Amino acid sequence: WMMVGQYEVGNNQKEAMSFISVAVTVRLPGSGDWVTYNAGDHFIVAANETFDVQVSTETAYLCTYE
């Protein structure tokens, strides 16, 4: 679960993040824009990157790493 709040997330492996419930807003590396991802959506971030996540309602998510 991801609780309500704003997070800076870092990784050391390529990461795919999928959202199971609710929508979250994400600012991916190298982008100044916030994008909303809904339940069923996903994105991929290269290794050794950070990204920002805004959560307004508790949400379930799944991360896989390569």
DSSP file with accessible surface (Angstrom, degrees, kcal/mol):
  #  RESIDUE AA STRUCTURE BP1 BP2  ACC     N-H-->O    O-->H-N    N-H-->O    O-->H-N    TCO  KAPPA ALPHA  PHI   PSI    X-CA   Y-CA   Z-CA
    1    1 A W              0   0  187      0, 0.0     2,-0.5     0, 0.0    59,-0.2   0.000 360.0 360.0 360.0 147.5    0.0    0.0    0.0
    2    2 A M  B     -A   59   0A  14     57,-2.8    57,-2.1    55,-0.1     2,-0.1  -0.978 360.0-143.7-116.0 123.9    1.0    3.6   -0.6
    3    3 A M        -     0   0   94     -2,-0.5    52,-0.1    55,-0.2    54,-0.1  -0.384  35.1 -75.2 -82.9 165.1   -0.4    6.0    2.0
    4    4 A V  S    S+     0   0   89     52,-0.1     2,-0.3    -2,-0.1    52,-0.2  -0.318  89.2  75.8 -59.1 134.0   -1.6    9.5    1.3
    5    5 A G  E    S-B   55   0B  30     50,-2.1    50,-3.1    -3,-0.1     2,-0.4  -0.923  79.7 -76.9 153.5-175.5    1.4   11.9    0.8
    6    6 A Q  E     -B   54   0B 116     -2,-0.3     2,-0.3    48,-0.2    48,-0.2  -0.982  45.9-173.5-120.4 134.4    4.1   13.0   -1.6
    7    7 A Y  E     -B   53   0B  83     46,-2.9    46,-2.7    -2,-0.4     2,-0.6  -0.956  26.5-147.5-131.1 146.1    7.2   10.8   -2.1
    8    8 A E  E     -B   52   0B 143     -2,-0.3     2,-0.5    44,-0.2    44,-0.2  -0.973  29.4-162.2-106.7 119.8   10.5   10.9   -3.8
    9    9 A V  E     -B   51   0B  33     42,-3.5    42,-2.2    -2,-0.6     2,-0.3  -0.890   7.9-171.1-109.9 131.0   11.3    7.4   -4.9
   10   10 A G  E     -B   50   0B  48     -2,-0.5     2,-0.3    40,-0.2    40,-0.2  -0.842   2.6-173.6-116.7 156.6   14.8    6.1   -5.8
   11   11 A N        -     0   0   21     38,-1.6    37,-0.3    -2,-0.3    38,-0.2  -0.961  26.7-158.8-143.1 160.4   15.8    2.8   -7.3
   12   12 A N  S    S+     0   0  119     -2,-0.3     2,-0.3    35,-0.2    35,-0.1   0.289  83.6  49.3-120.8   6.5   19.0    1.0   -8.2
   13   13 A Q  S    S-     0   0   92     33,-0.1    36,-0.2    36,-0.1    35,-0.1  -0.950 103.2 -81.9-135.0 158.3   17.4   -1.3  -10.7
   14   14 A K        -     0   0   84     52,-0.9    52,-2.1    -2,-0.3     2,-0.4  -0.400  56.6-157.8 -57.2 133.2   15.1   -0.8  -13.7
   15   15 A E  E     -EF  45  65C   3     30,-2.9    30,-3.0    50,-0.2     2,-0.5  -0.967  21.2-164.7-127.9 133.4   11.6   -0.6  -12.1
   16   16 A A  E     -EF  44  64C  18     48,-2.7    48,-2.3    -2,-0.4     2,-0.5  -0.971  14.6-165.1-110.8 127.0    8.1   -1.1  -13.5
   17   17 A M  E     -EF  43  63C   4     26,-2.6    26,-1.8    -2,-0.5     2,-0.4  -0.970   5.9-175.1-118.2 124.4    5.4    0.3  -11.3
   18   18 A S  E     -EF  42  62C  41     44,-2.9    44,-2.6    -2,-0.5     2,-0.5  -0.929  17.7-137.4-118.1 145.3    1.7   -0.7  -11.8
   19   19 A F  E     - F   0  61C   3     22,-2.2    21,-3.6    -2,-0.4    42,-0.2  -0.879  16.4-177.8-107.8 129.4   -1.3    0.7  -10.0
   20   20 A I  S    S+     0   0  109     40,-2.5     2,-0.3    -2,-0.5    41,-0.2   0.796  70.2  15.5 -94.8 -36.0   -4.0   -1.7   -8.8
   21   21 A S  S    S+     0   0   36     39,-1.3    -1,-0.3     1,-0.1    39,-0.2  -0.988 107.7   0.8-141.9 148.4   -6.4    0.7   -7.3
   22   22 A V  S    S-     0   0   56     -2,-0.3     2,-0.3    37,-0.1    -1,-0.1   0.279  80.5 -79.1  66.1 170.1   -7.1    4.5   -7.4
   23   23 A A        -     0   0   28     15,-0.2    33,-0.5    16,-0.1    34,-0.3  -0.793  38.9-170.6-105.9 147.8   -5.1    7.1   -9.3
   24   24 A V  E     -C   37   0B   1     13,-2.3    13,-3.1    -2,-0.3     2,-0.4  -0.921  20.1-127.3-129.9 161.2   -1.8    8.7   -8.4
   25   25 A T  E     -CD  36  54B  35     29,-2.4    29,-3.2    -2,-0.3     2,-0.4  -0.933  29.1-172.1-113.6 132.6    0.2   11.6   -9.9
   26   26 A V  E     -CD  35  53B   0      9,-3.1     9,-2.9    -2,-0.4     2,-0.6  -0.959  22.4-158.2-130.8 140.9    3.8   11.0  -11.0
   27   27 A R  E     - D   0  52B  75     25,-2.5    25,-2.1    -2,-0.4     7,-0.2  -0.961  26.9-151.6-115.3 109.3    6.7   13.2  -12.2
   28   28 A L    >   -     0   0   44     -2,-0.6     3,-2.0     5,-0.5    23,-0.1  -0.352  33.4 -74.1 -79.1 160.9    9.1   11.0  -14.0
   29   29 A P  T 3  S+     0   0   45      0, 0.0    -1,-0.2     0, 0.0     3,-0.1  -0.222 118.9  14.4 -55.2 136.4   12.9   11.6  -14.3
   30   30 A G  T 3  S+     0   0   98      1,-0.2     2,-0.4    -3,-0.1    -2,-0.1   0.472 106.2 105.7  79.7   0.8   13.8   14.4  -16.7
   31   31 A S    <   -     0   0   47     -3,-2.0    -1,-0.2     1,-0.1     0, 0.0  -0.929  51.4-165.9-116.3 139.4   10.2   15.7  -16.8
   32   32 A G        +     0   0   61     -2,-0.4     2,-0.3    -3,-0.1    -1,-0.1   0.501  67.3  94.7 -92.3  -5.8    8.8   18.8  -15.2
   33   33 A D        -     0   0  116     -5,-0.1    -5,-0.5     1,-0.0     2,-0.4  -0.667  68.7-138.4 -94.5 140.9    5.2   17.6  -15.8
   34   34 A W        -     0   0   79     -2,-0.3     2,-0.4    -7,-0.2    -7,-0.2  -0.807  22.9-166.2 -91.1 134.4    3.0   15.7  -13.4
   35   35 A V  E     -C   26   0B  66     -9,-2.9    -9,-3.1    -2,-0.4     2,-0.4  -0.972  16.0-129.7-125.0 136.8    1.0   12.8  -15.1
   36   36 A T  E     -C   25   0B  77     -2,-0.4     2,-0.5   -11,-0.2   -11,-0.2  -0.732  18.3-164.6 -89.2 130.4   -1.9   10.9  -13.6
   37   37 A Y  E     -C   24   0B  34    -13,-3.1   -13,-2.3    -2,-0.4     2,-0.1  -0.971  10.0-156.1-113.7 126.4   -1.8    7.1  -13.7
   38   38 A N    >   -     0   0   89     -2,-0.5     3,-2.7   -15,-0.2   -19,-0.3  -0.461  39.9 -64.3 -95.9 170.4   -5.1    5.3  -13.1
   39   39 A A  T 3  S+     0   0   52      1,-0.3   -19,-0.2    -2,-0.1    -1,-0.2  -0.267 127.4  26.7 -52.2 132.7   -5.7    1.8  -11.8
   40   40 A G  T 3  S+     0   0   66    -21,-3.6    -1,-0.3     1,-0.4     2,-0.1   0.186  98.7 113.0  94.6 -16.7   -4.3   -0.6  -14.5
   41   41 A D    <   -     0   0   63     -3,-2.7   -22,-2.2   -22,-0.1    -1,-0.4  -0.460  42.1-178.3 -82.8 161.6   -1.7    1.9  -15.7
   42   42 A H  E     -E   18   0C 106    -24,-0.2     2,-0.3    -2,-0.1   -24,-0.2  -0.967  12.2-163.3-151.1 164.8    2.0    1.4  -15.4
   43   43 A F  E     -E   17   0C  10    -26,-1.8   -26,-2.6    -2,-0.3     2,-0.4  -0.957  14.6-134.7-144.6 164.2    5.3    3.1  -16.1
   44   44 A I  E     -E   16   0C  92     -2,-0.3     2,-0.4   -28,-0.2   -28,-0.2  -0.975  13.4-166.0-124.7 136.4    9.0    2.1  -16.3
   45   45 A V  E     -E   15   0C   4    -30,-3.0   -30,-2.9    -2,-0.4     3,-0.1  -0.978  23.7-119.5-122.6 133.8   11.9    3.9  -14.8
   46   46 A A    >   -     0   0   55     -2,-0.4     3,-0.6   -32,-0.2   -33,-0.1  -0.189  45.0 -80.5 -63.4 162.1   15.6    3.2  -15.6
   47   47 A A  T 3  S+     0   0   39      1,-0.2   -35,-0.2   -35,-0.1    -1,-0.1  -0.239 111.2  23.5 -62.1 150.8   18.0    2.1  -12.9
   48   48 A N  T 3  S+     0   0  125    -37,-0.3     2,-0.3     1,-0.2    -1,-0.2   0.850  96.0 121.6  61.7  40.6   19.6    4.7  -10.6
   49   49 A E    <   -     0   0   81     -3,-0.6   -38,-1.6   -38,-0.2     2,-0.3  -0.822  50.0-143.7-122.8 164.3   16.8    7.3  -11.1
   50   50 A T  E     -B   10   0B  72     -2,-0.3     2,-0.3   -40,-0.2   -40,-0.2  -0.947  16.9-179.6-125.6 152.3   14.4    9.1   -8.8
   51   51 A F  E     -B    9   0B   2    -42,-2.2   -42,-3.5    -2,-0.3     2,-0.4  -0.967  22.9-120.9-146.2 159.9   10.8   10.1   -9.4
   52   52 A D  E     -BD   8  27B  27    -25,-2.1   -25,-2.5    -2,-0.3     2,-0.4  -0.849  21.2-168.5-108.5 141.6    8.1   11.9   -7.5
   53   53 A V  E     -BD   7  26B   0    -46,-2.7   -46,-2.9    -2,-0.4     2,-0.5  -0.995   6.9-162.6-131.0 132.2    4.7   10.4   -6.6
   54   54 A Q  E     -BD   6  25B  67    -29,-3.2   -29,-2.4    -2,-0.4     2,-0.5  -0.975   9.7-170.9-113.0 125.4    1.7   12.3   -5.2
   55   55 A V  E     +B    5   0B   6    -50,-3.1   -50,-2.1    -2,-0.5   -31,-0.1  -0.970  16.0 172.6-119.9 119.8   -1.0   10.1   -3.5
   56   56 A S  S    S+     0   0   94     -2,-0.5     2,-0.3   -33,-0.5   -52,-0.1   0.638  76.4  28.7-100.0 -16.7   -4.3   11.6   -2.5
   57   57 A T  S    S-     0   0   76    -34,-0.3    -1,-0.3   -54,-0.1   -55,-0.1  -0.995 100.6 -91.1-141.0 137.4   -6.1    8.3   -1.6
   58   58 A E        -     0   0   93     -2,-0.3     2,-0.3    -3,-0.1   -55,-0.2  -0.166  54.4-171.3 -46.6 136.9   -4.4    5.2   -0.3
   59   59 A T  B     -A    2   0A   0    -57,-2.1   -57,-2.8   -37,-0.1     2,-0.4  -0.975  24.4-129.4-137.9 150.2   -3.6    3.0   -3.2
   60   60 A A        +     0   0   19     -2,-0.3   -40,-2.5   -59,-0.2   -39,-1.3  -0.793  35.5 170.7 -94.5 141.2   -2.4   -0.5   -3.9
   61   61 A Y  E     -F   19   0C  84     -2,-0.4     2,-0.4   -42,-0.2   -42,-0.2  -0.950  24.6-144.1-145.9 165.7    0.6   -0.9   -6.3
   62   62 A L  E     -F   18   0C  96    -44,-2.6   -44,-2.9    -2,-0.3     2,-0.4  -0.999  11.5-165.8-136.0 129.4    3.0   -3.5   -7.6
   63   63 A C  E     -F   17   0C  27     -2,-0.4     2,-0.3   -46,-0.2   -46,-0.2  -0.955   3.5-173.1-115.1 137.1    6.7   -2.9   -8.4
   64   64 A T  E     -F   16   0C  76    -48,-2.3   -48,-2.7    -2,-0.4     2,-0.4  -0.949   9.5-154.8-123.9 150.0    8.9   -5.3  -10.4
   65   65 A Y  E      F   15   0C 116     -2,-0.3   -50,-0.2   -50,-0.2   -51,-0.0  -0.936 360.0 360.0-127.5 147.5   12.6   -4.9  -10.9
   66   66 A E              0   0  152    -52,-2.1   -52,-0.9    -2,-0.4    -2,-0.0  -0.921 360.0 360.0-119.8 360.0   15.1   -6.1  -13.5
